């Protein structure tokens, strides 16, 4: 069973920031891929579980993802092909 991690301090959504990945030396650059979805649920855990199920469902539409490089540059990638 997945472990639930919860922050002790809840921050307002207006201060929510996603940091770029660290700079790493390697054969390929490191990217941070961000998947955002709004979903109704009774608890944060239930919301996470529902999204995880959607991500695995082959009938779900491919998502639009934001990809950050180590310099903080964002590229939006629409995998739906629309």
N, C-alpha and C positions, 0 to 999 in steps of 0.2 A: 504494500500500500504506500502511496506517495506521502511524503512528509510535508505537512503544511507549515510554511514559514510565514510569520506575521511580524510586521514592524511594531515596535512598542509605541512609536509615535506616528500618528496618521497625519500626513501632509495634505493640505488642500490641493486639488487637482491643478490649480493655476501654477503651482511650483513644481509640478512633475516634469522632470527632465531626463532624457535618456542620453547617457554619456557615450561617446564613441569608444570602440574597442581599443585596447592598448596597441602600441606599435610593436610588432614582433618581426624578428628576422626569420625568414623561412622561404620555402620555394614559392609560396603563394601569399598574397596579402590576407589579413584577417579582417572580416566584416562582421558587423552586428546587424542582424536582420530583425526587424520589428513587425510583429503581426498584431494589429489592433482590431478588436471586434466588440460591439456592444451586445450584451446578452442578458436576458432576464433570468434571475435565480433567487432562491431564498437566502443563500449564503455565498461568501466569496469562494469557498471550496466547491460548492455546486456549480458556480459559474465557470470555474477553471475546468471541472470535469466535463461540463457540456461543451466547452470550446475544444477541449482535447478530442472529444468524440467527433465533433464537426471536422477537425483537421484531418482525422483518419478516414472520414467517409468519402469513398471514391465518387459518390454522386454529388458532393458539395462543389460549389463553384470555386475555381482557383482564386486565391486571394490577390489583393493589391498589397505589396509589401514595401516598407521603407528600409533601405539598406544604407548603413553608415560605414564610411571607411575610417581609418585611424586618424584622419585629419578633421573629422566631423562633417565631411561632405555627404549630403544625403541624395540618394537616387531613388525615385519611386518606380517600382517595377510592377506592372499589371500583368499577372500570369493568365488572366482570363482570355486574352487575345481580342478583347472587344475594343 
